[in-house]
Each structure stands twice: as C-alpha cells, then as structure tokens.
Amino acid sequence: MKLKATILTLLFISFVSFSVYAQNSAVSHKINVDVPEVALLGLVAESSKEITVSAVAPNEAGSAVDFSLKNKDHIWINYSSILSKSTQKRKVIATVQGEIPAGVTLNVQASEYSGAGKGKLGKSAGVVTLSNQPTDVIVDIGSCFTGKGVNNGHYLTYQLQQKTSSVDYAQLSQSQIAVNVVYTLTDYN
C-alpha cells in the first residue's frame, strides 16, 4: 500500500511539474497592424495628355457642321484607394477650368474598368457633359487599385457635341480655345 501511495505521489508530482512547465512556456508580444487610408489618382496618356476635339466642316452647301468625331488618343485614369472605416465609397469627379464655346458641349465617357487591378473597382457614370460644376465620371469605388499605366483603369473618350436648338446653332462661331479638365478622387458626401 505504501508502495502504491509512493507511486501515486510521484505521478502526481510529475503531472504537476509538467502542468506548471506547460503554463510557463507560452510567451507573447503585441503587434500593431497599420493599413493606411489611400486616395491617389493619376492620368496616363498613350501619347500626349493634350488632346484635340474638333467639329468637321461640311463638304456640301446646306449641310451642318459634323460633331460626331471622338478623340482617338485615350487618356487613362489610374487610382489607388483604401477606404477608412467612416468612408463608404469614393468617386472621380471632373470640372472644367475655362469656357467651352457657346453652342456646344464637351462630353467625356470613362470606359468600364480594364486591366490588372484588384478590389472594388469603380464603374463608369456613362457619357457626361463637362462644365465648371463637378460632374461624376467614375462611381462606386471601394478599396482597390487599377494597375499602373495605359491599358489599366478607365480610358477617357471626349466628344464635342452641338447643342440641339436653332438658337444654340446660331451661337456657333469659329474658335480655337483650350480648357483644362481637372479630375479629383473624392469621398461620397
């Protein structure tokens, strides 16, 4: 009986030692994880960031000026976006600096996204008329990146369009002007 008690005591002491040892072998340290908020926007041109949109003079008397041509040189919008906890989504807006000639509108369309990006990429707002008031061009941007350079992001197609009324056509006059189109990546308000 004493032998059994001694064996049981030794087993108990061994078990307690292993238990105490196991509890003391775990250590820890703190790791701070920091993912920054990001809102970066860039324009990349296939050839030049300066483009020309033109109307074509008619070849036959009695015909109207042709405004159907679209620019052939695409400018690509690239962006990187990491939303904060309080920001739901972002958008790209465009504003014109300068005066668009009377009788015409300047339209832009961002393509649907294409490229090597990942995440919640934005959607085209379709064909929009540019003015000195902010206009949505790309909407519903979440945390994402488009990829860099041409063939990544959304390409922009510009078109000059005649306003439809006879009064507007009467306002047309020969002109060569330059305007700046400013794009901004902004949070939804």
C-alpha positions, 0 to 999 in steps of 0.5 A, spaced: 500 500 500 505 504 501 508 502 495 502 504 491 501 511 495 509 512 493 507 511 486 501 515 486 505 521 489 510 521 484 505 521 478 502 526 481 508 530 482 510 529 475 503 531 472 504 537 476 511 539 474 509 538 467 502 542 468 506 548 471 512 547 465 506 547 460 503 554 463 510 557 463 512 556 456 507 560 452 510 567 451 507 573 447 508 580 444 503 585 441 503 587 434 500 593 431 497 592 424 497 599 420 493 599 413 493 606 411 487 610 408 489 611 400 486 616 395 491 617 389 489 618 382 493 619 376 492 620 368 496 616 363 496 618 356 498 613 350 501 619 347 500 626 349 495 628 355 493 634 350 488 632 346 484 635 340 476 635 339 474 638 333 467 639 329 468 637 321 466 642 316 461 640 311 463 638 304 456 640 301 452 647 301 446 646 306 449 641 310 451 642 318 457 642 321 459 634 323 460 633 331 460 626 331 468 625 331 471 622 338 478 623 340 482 617 338 488 618 343 485 615 350 487 618 356 487 613 362 485 614 369 489 610 374 487 610 382 489 607 388 484 607 394 483 604 401 477 606 404 477 608 412 472 605 416 467 612 416 468 612 408 463 608 404 465 609 397 469 614 393 468 617 386 472 621 380 469 627 379 471 632 373 470 640 372 472 644 367 477 650 368 475 655 362 469 656 357 467 651 352 464 655 346 457 657 346 453 652 342 456 646 344 458 641 349 464 637 351 462 630 353 467 625 356 465 617 357 470 613 362 470 606 359 468 600 364 474 598 368 480 594 364 486 591 366 490 588 372 487 591 378 484 588 384 478 590 389 472 594 388 473 597 382 469 603 380 464 603 374 463 608 369 457 614 370 456 613 362 457 619 357 457 626 361 457 633 359 463 637 362 462 644 365 465 648 371 460 644 376 463 637 378 460 632 374 461 624 376 465 620 371 467 614 375 462 611 381 462 606 386 469 605 388 471 601 394 478 599 396 482 597 390 487 599 385 487 599 377 494 597 375 499 602 373 499 605 366 495 605 359 491 599 358 489 599 366 483 603 369 478 607 365 480 610 358 477 617 357 473 618 350 471 626 349 466 628 344 464 635 342 457 635 341 452 641 338 447 643 342 440 641 339 436 648 338 436 653 332 438 658 337 444 654 340 446 653 332 446 660 331 451 661 337 456 657 333 462 661 331 469 659 329 474 658 335 480 655 337 480 655 345 483 650 350 480 648 357 483 644 362 479 638 365 481 637 372 479 630 375 479 629 383 478 622 387 473 624 392 469 621 398 461 620 397 458 626 401 
